Amino acid sequence: MEINSRLNHRYDAMKAIISYLENLNKPLNIVETGCIRILDNWEGDGQSTILWDNLVNLTGGMVYSIDIDPIATSLTQSLVSDRVKVYTADSISTLTELALTDIKIDLLYLDSYDIDWDNPNLSMEHHLKEFKAAAGMLSKGSVVAVDDNIILGKGYLIGLEAERLGYSTLIDSYIRAWIVE
């Protein structure tokens, strides 16, 4: 799959994640928190929902995108195919509800709570809660990825938990990603 070079600091990670997922050779279930906020903002936000939509249109499967902002979810829904289910809701409660279904996640992509680089704790803790809410949907070979990582970024606490659980690192860059072992 072609990956937009305008992703800048996200490019290598997106390439690694998408390559890994394509090599699974199966329909994919992708769950993301946070969605498109500004049309064509590849450099700033990354437009991950468009990438995931393109991927499941090649492999089969579904994308479940959760964001609390109705303006963002409306924009996102207008840009994607019917293989993307967009939820306007709290990510933690929605992940908890999805965990009660039979959905197994191939990619859990966490990017919902903007980080305050001067005080990253709230964002880190929120993303850890999302990870824990979705944990029952993960299985061996699933990928967990978190955007916006510079030293103490959104994925710091998830990284500690992934290490404790024995996950292997797929990539450690601006996007950090682990494979469930």
Secondary structure, 3 states (H helix, E strand, C coil): CCCCHHHHHHHHHHHHHHHHHHCCCCCEEEEEECCCCCCCCCCCCCCHHHHHHHHHHHHCEEEEEEECCHHHHHHHHHHCCCCEEEEECCHHHHHHHHCCCCCCEEEEEECCCCCCCCCCHHHHHHHHHHHHHHHHHEEEEEEEEECCCCCCCCCHHHHHHHHHHCCEEEEECCCEEEECC
